[in-house]
Amino acid sequence: MRRRKLKTQKRVIIVSALSLLLCFSIAYAAFNTQISLKAKGNIKKVTTASRLRKLVNNKSSDGLFADTYENGRYIFKGGDPNNYITFNGEEWRILSVEYDDTIKIVRNSSLDDNLPWDSNNSLDWSKSSLSRYLNETYYSSLSDMDSVVDHSFAAGALTLNSDYTDLSLNEQVISENGNYWNGKVGLLTASEYLRVNTNSEECGSLYLNNTNYEKCRATNYLSQIAVPDYTILWTMSPIINNTVNTANSIDSSNAINSDENSTTISENNNLIANESNNNLVLDNKYNYAFGLSVPWLTSSFTEQTVPVGTVNASNIEESYGVVPVLYLNADIVLDGSGTKDDPYIIEK
């Protein structure tokens, strides 16, 4: 009887001990899971944008810099920074790392065909013929549409007065950011072209850039985008024309690009200026957007009519070069070093 009682007590002790051990194990597992989940929640996701931001080195003449005009944005600047990227089987450049971790890129050559900004002479980018072409025909031709994200593009118009020499880059950025358009494919803004230049002292405004274009194009990689034949490249930046001077007789077939000491006649309806004081005068028969004068493959810089590196007001019904710009998804992973020989590629 006593032996049976001892066996029963042992069984109770063993069962109790096992039950207690099981309770401790469950509690420990739950505690560990909670700690693990909390720790995971506190880990900041390491994105491609995060890794690119680590490249910031303001001591270098070329490279990634914090954008002076838009908080949280970083831009590649200089004559030839390591921002090459392969996209759609083509050579592109990374323009900027955005505040939302998307990567903004620009094609490093123009499309095969020249196109008008808007064939119906409207300054509304959202309704323009070029916007429709880029976001329908061109976008559907891309080999990697999944990496492209809908994004807002600065599409505000810049008001040009005859005293445009006083216009600061900051004022220009504010004007461009005064209106946004949301879509897949857009263009450079006129200020983006100026902002990638590391020589802000001599190239930090429309007037300075167009006056010192020979120096400015050497420190601006966007001025080296080549096109097959003479043209300029469209930007997304339309112009509100307050420069009309009815006293001047303007030949619609020609235009004048003026620096401090000389004028150059162009057959392409570009910048029209008064030679004596550099004041800009545009014909009110046309609507204008900014275009960039870039090198063409069959000529040197000095042989071109409108100097390479200048930013020109251009008639939106004329057909000019098109260089697409788009935003890559924040979740993409890039491999490579960004040099021309080892460009970034999107890992799949």
N, C-alpha and C positions, 0 to 999 in steps of 0.2 A: 504494500500500500504506500509506504513511504517512498519506495523507489519510483512508483508511478507518479507520485506527486512531484518528485524532483525532475522527472522527464518533462512533465507539463510545464513546470517553471522555466526550464531551459528553452522549451519551444517558444514560450511567451517572450522570453528575453531575446531570442534570435529573431523572431518575427518583428519585435519592437525595434531592434537594432537595424534590421533591414529596412523597415518602414522609415525610420529616422534618416538613414543613409539616402534612401530614395528621395525623401523630401529635400534634404540638403542638395542633392544632385540637381533636382529640378529647379530649386531656387538659384543655385549657382549658374545653371545654364541660362535661366531667364535674365539674371543680372548681367552675365557676359553679353548676351544678345542686346540688351538695352544699351550697355556701354558701347558695343560695336556699332549699333545704329546711330547713336549720338555722335560717335567719332566720325562715322561716314558722313553724317549730316554737316559736320564742321569742316570737312575737307573741301577746299576750293578746287573746282574743276580746272585742270591744266589744259587750256585750249591752245590752238595754233597761234591765236592772237597774243596770248600770254607769253609764249616763247619768242615771238617776233619782237614784242616790246622790250625784251631783255637785250636787244641789239642796239638800243638807244645809246649813242655815243656822240655827244655834242662837240667833242674835241676834233672829230673827223670832218673833213670837207664834204665828203659824200657819206650818206647813210640815213638812218632813221632818226627823226627828230620829233619832239612834241610840237603839235600844231599850235602856233601862237594865238590863233584866232578862234579855235573851237576846242573846248575842254574835253579831255578824254580821247582825243584823236591824235594819231601819230602819222607822219608823212615821210616818205622817202624823198630826199633832196640831193641835189648835186648834178655834176656832169655825167656820171655813170655809176650810180650806186648798185649794190648787189641786190637787186629787186626783180630779177628775171624770173618768170614763171611760165611753164608750159600749160596751155589750156586750149582745148579744142584742136589739139595737134599743131598749135601755132605758138609763136613767141609773143608773150604779153609782159607787162611790167606791173608790179604791185604799187599802186598809188598811195594807199593809206591803210592803216589798221584802225577800224572805227571803234567808237565807244561801246558798241553792242557786240564786239568781237567779230563782226563780219570783216571780210578782206575786200577792199575795192581794187579792181584791176583794170588796166587799159591795154588794148591791143597795140602791139609795137609796129604796126603798119596799117595803112588805110585799106578799106574794102576795094574790090576791083572797080566798082562803078562810082562815079561822082553823082551826087544827088542834091536836090534843093533842100533847104531847111524846111520850107513849106511852099508847095507849088501854088497854094491859094493865097499867099501873101498875108498869112495870119501869124501873129506873134505868140499865140497860145501853144506852148510845147505839147500839151496833152492832146491837142487836136491836129498837130502838124503832120504832114505827110511823112517826114523823116521818122518821127516817133512811131507812127503806125508801121512803117517798114521794119524798123529795128525790133519791135516787140511782137511782130507777127511773122513776117517772112524770114528775117535774120535769126530770131530766137529759135524758131522751129528747125533751123538747119544745124544748131549746135549739137555736138556729139556728147556733151555732158550737161544736159539741162538740169539734172538733179542737184548739181553743186551750186546752181544759181538761185539766189533768193530774191523775192520781191523786196524792194527797199525804196526809201524816200530819196529823191534827188533834188538838189537845190536848183530851182528853175526861175528864180526871180529876175526881173528885168533891171538893167542898170540905166539910170538916167544920165545922159551925157549932155552937158552944157558946153558953151563955147570956151569956158574957162576950165576945161577938163583936167588941166595940169594940176589943179588943186585937189583932185580926187585921191584920197588915200586908199590903200589896200583894205584897211579895216572897213571903211565906208562901202567899198565894193563888195566885201564878204557879206556885210549886213544886208545890202540890197539883194544879192543873190539868194540869201537865206530868207528873204521876205516872202517867198512862195515855194512850196514843195510839190513835187509830182511823184506819185508812187508807181513803180513799174519794174520791169526786169532789166531792160537795156537802155542806157542813156549815153551821154557824151561828157567830156570834160567841161568844167565851168572855166570861164576866163580867169578867175582868181586862182583856181587850182594850178593853172599853167604858171602863174606868177609865184605862187607859194612854194613850188618845188625848187626854186632858185636859191642857192646858198648865199648869193651876193645881194642881200636885201638893201644894202646901202645904195647901190647903183641901179638895182633892178626891181626895187620893191614897190612899184606902182606902174600903171599903164604908161604914164608919161615917161618915167625913168627907163622902163624896159624898151620902149620904142626909140628913145633917144640914144641909149647905150647898147643897142641890140648886138653889136659885134662882140662886146664883152659878155653880155647876158646869155647868149646862146651857148657859150662855152661852159657855163655852170648850171645848165638846165637840160636834163636828159630828154625832156619832152620835145625840145626843139629839134631833136635828131630823128624823129619819126619820119621815115622817108615815104614818098609817094611815087607812083610810076612816071608821072608827067607833071608839068606845072599846075599847081593848085594851092589852095589853102585848106586847112582842116576846120570843120565846123565845131563850135562849142555849143553848150546848151543855153548860153547866156544871151537873151534878147536885149535890144536896146530901145529905150524910150528916147526919141529924138527931140531934144530941145535946142538943137544947134542950127536950125534953118536960118539962113541969111539970104533974104530975097534980093539983096543988092548984088549978090554974087551970081554970075551966070555959070551953071554947072552942066557940063556935057554928060549925059547919062551913060555914054559909052566908055567914059574914062573916069579915073579917080586919081587922087594925088595922095601920096604918103610922104609926110614932111618930117624931117628932123630939124635940128637947130639951124643948119646952114644950107640945106638943099631940099629939093623936091624930086619925087620920082613918079612918072606917069605910069598908070597900070590900066590894062584893058579889062580888069575884072571888077569894076565898081567897088573898090575897097575904100579905105580911109580917104576922106576929103578934107584937106586942111588949108588954112591961109598961110602962105609962105612967110609973110612978114612977122607974124606973132605966134605961129604954131597953133592958133585956135582952130578947133575942129568945126567943120561945116558939112552937114549932110543934106542930101536932096530929099525933100518931103514927098517926092513921088514914089519912094521906096520904103520898105521896112527893113530893118537891119538886125543882125546878130553878130556876135564876135567870131572871127575866124583867126586861125593861127597860120602864119607863113612858115612852112617847113621845107627842108631840102627835097629836091626831086632827083631821081636816080640818074638822069641823063645830063645833069648840070652841076656845076660847083656853086657855092654860096654866092660868089660875086657876080655870077652871070644872071641871077634872077632879078626880075623886075621889082617885085615887092621883097624887101630884104628879109632873109631868113631870121626868125626869132622875134618878129614884130607881131603885135596883136591888132587886128584890123576890123573895123566895122564893115560888114559885107551884106550885100543885097540878098535877102533870104530866098528869092526866087531863082537865083543863080545856082548852078550845080557845082558843088565843091566836094572835097574829100571827106570821108566819114571814118572815124576811129571809134569803135564801140567801147563802152565802159559798163561794167557790171559789178555786182557784189557777190562774193562767194560765201556760202553758208558758214556760220560760226563753228559748226561741228566738223568741218573738213580737217584732215591731217595732211600736212605738207612734209615732203622729204626733199633733200637737196640743200645746197648752200646759197642759192640765189645768184650765183655768178652766171655769166653768159654760157660758159662751158658746162656748168652744173646747175641748171635752173631748178627752182622749186617745182615739184610735181605733186599732184593730188593722189594720195594713196587710196587704193580701192580695196 
